[in-house]
Amino acid sequence: MMPTVTPAVDFRRPLLLLSLLLVLVGGVSCSNGEVEPHTKLLVIGVDGMEWSVMLPLLQKNELPNIQKLMDRGTYGQLRTFNPTLSPIIWTSIATGKTKEQHGILGFDKVDPDTRRQTLFTSLDRKVKAVWDILSERERQVDVFGWWITWPAERLDGHMVSQFSGLGQKDKVWKGTVTENGPAQTYPRSYEGEILPIVRDVNAEFETPEEGTFPARVRELFGQLKPEMTELEQRLLDDSIWSFKADETYARITERALESSKADLTMCYFGGTDVVGHRFWRYHEPQRFQYKPSAEAMKAFSKIIPDYYRYIDSVIGRLLAKCDDDTAVMIVADHGMVAVNTTLDLEAEYAKDKGLAGINSGHHPDAEPGVIIAAGAPFRNKVSPKNLRPSDLESLGSVYQVTPTILHLMGLPVGEDMKQAVMETALQTSFMEDHPTQFIPTWDDDPDWFARRSARAFEGVDEEKMDQLRRLGYIGANGQTLPIIAKPDKSADEKKEGDKKKKKGK
């Protein structure tokens, strides 16, 4: 049974109260928990997107598609939290819940009984994601490349998950679509539709044709220097595969937007995060004690801005497939800053060949991410000709993405979600006409997780199941076991604690 809908009322605003009463009389049914309106929405997740990289490119008109969205919508910073681990944050973005609530505590976990290391998977998520909620309410959803969606789960729409392996722990853990990966799609038959795309992208990267994205990658990551150091070669090798994944998901999303009638389409791109970690020293050499050589700067300084230009072109491709009435949200889980600025990174890498010695960019203090939103429900913020960092206000936090999506889809927000709707991004008139509705929780079905787990590998043959068990992806009962971790303070909570400490002094 659907939980009771509770209207959020501000009695100091008569117009809001009046509109709420009208909705209660004519538009809201407590039996189905729906409020109007119902907006078609495209959500583009871009990992590690950083405003300080974007602003100079925007000023030079080199991100035209992002600029168009900003010109007809709103934009700003998106607050995040520590630890800034992609599996945690992207799951919080998709659920509106903390990691303690949703159960995804990092990249991998250890079985307390067997001490075996396994990856977190979608079976570990303890709450409904936004695609589960919308599917239950007869909204069609397509989800492509989102974190912690493997094995792909049943929904009203299509899902192409990220497939990862423990072998990626020495790289950056991000997943991709593989030729023989089990349970990558829902429905299973959808794999037959997207595998030609996977094969095409792989083939193009092997023999790139002039003018294609793989050709651009080859230009950037070919023999950029007469002689590459071991570290430089590692930076390149650990990056190219993520660009293949991004192009694959871009084409899958394009195809879906052409043919699908999805109410919500969600897609994820991770290459911006990868190049930020790997090549920040060449982007801001002035911040590093051991600066790259002039030859290295010539070879590698264009990689980060060029990848942002590529992501802008992907956004343009996706927008070209959208209806005129589709609203768009671009969200980034965190930003990026220079790290290891006093280290001789070549010497550090020579010590153990590990990750510690190769990252020159990171997000240690939960640097805020990016949000850009455009479409009828969103505010239209006038964009200055030469946007500066001081022009960027905070529009909300990563916890508010799912509540905002639910509100745009005409559904109430769970009171157990960390925060509510991102009202600062929405038109005042829109909020007055459509006040937020609440229910206690969307996770009130005790059998939901059991049913979900039981059918997660539906259609996967027993040989694949045995392979997954041997690899440690799943346990004997088809589930993985979550571990208990101490809660981490959000960036906002940490700042508040620091203020209190100062007052005490």
C-alpha positions, 0 to 999 in steps of 0.5 A: 500500500502506498504511504500517506502523502504529506504536503510541505506547507509554508503558511506564511505564503498564501499563494503557496497554500492556495495552490496546495489546496487546489492540488489536494482537491483536484490533482493529488490522489493519496492512494497513488501518491502522485502530484503533477507535473510530469517532466521528461528529463535527461540527467547526464552524470560527469565524474570529477567535472571541475569549474576551474577547467570549464571557465576558461574554455567557456570564455573562449567559446570552446564548450558551446553546448554547455554554454547553450544550456547555461544560457537558458537555465541555471548553474552553480556548484553542487556540494558533496561529501567525504569520502569522495569515492565514486561508488558511494556518491553516485549511489547517493545521487541516485537514491538521496540517501547516505552511504549508511542508508544505501549500503554502498561503502566503497569500491570493494569489501571483505567477507568477514568469514572468508576474508575474500575481497569482492566488489560492491554490486547492485545487490548490496544496495539496501534502498530503492534507486530513483529508477526503481521508484519511477518504474513502480509508478509506471514511469519509463527509465533508461539507465546507462553506465551508472555506478553500482548498477551491475548486475543490471536490475529489472526496471520499466525501461532499459539498463546497461550497467558498468561491469568491473573486475577486481583487476581494475583495483590497480587502475581506477576501478571504473567499469565498462561494457564487455563482450562477454560480461554477464547480466550487463543489460536489462532486459537481457535481450537488450544486450543483442542491440548494444553489442554492435555498438561495443564492437564498433567502438573497439574496432575504431580504437584499433584502426581510427578513421580521420575525424573520429573521436578515436582518431582524436584520442590517437592524436593525443595519446600516440607517440607524443614524445620521442621517448616516454618515461615509464610513468608517462606511459602508465598515465596513458595506458590507464586512461585510454580504456575509460575513453572507450567506455565513455564513447560506448555509453554515449552511443548507447544513450544516443540510440536510446534517445532516438527510439525510446519513450523514456520519461527519465534517461540517466547516463554517466561519463567518467573520463573527466575524472580520469584525466583530472587524476592523471594529468593535473600536473600538466594542467597547472604546472605552476602548483608543483615543485617538480614541474614537467619538462617543456617537452612533456608540457607540449605533449600533455597539457592539452589532454584535460581541456581537450577531454572537456571539449569532447564531453561538450560534443557528447552533450551536444549529440545527446541534446540533438536527440531530445524532444524540445520539451525535455529538461536537462540536468548535468551533475558532477559528483565532485571537483578536482584540485592539485595534489602531491604538489611537493612530490617528485612523482617520477621518483615516487612511481619508481618506488613501487609502481603503485597509484600513490605516485601517479595522481597529481589531481584529486578531491581530498576536501570534498571539492564541490561538483558542477550542476547545470539545469535547463528546461521549463521548470528550471530558473533562467539565470543570466550568464555573464559574458566572462563567468568568474569563480565568484559568480558561482553560487551553490545550488544544492547538494548531491543528496538533492538530485533524486528528490528533485527528479521525483518532484519533476516527475510528479512524485513525493519525496521520501522523508528519510532522504537526506535532503529535499528538493533543490528549490534554488534551481527551480522557478519560483512560480513552478514551486508555488504551483507545485509544492513539494509532497512528502511520504515517510519512505519509498522503502516500506516493502520488506520483501523488495530486496529479497525479490530484487536479489532473487531475480537479479541474475534472471536469464544468466546461465549456470556456467556464468553463475559458477564463474561469478562465484569463483571470481567472488562477485557473488556468494553461494546464495546469489548475494554479497555481504555488506560490511559495517563502516563508521559513518563519515561526516559530510563536508558541511558537517565537517565545516560546522564541527570546525566552527564549533571547535574555533568557538570553544577556543 
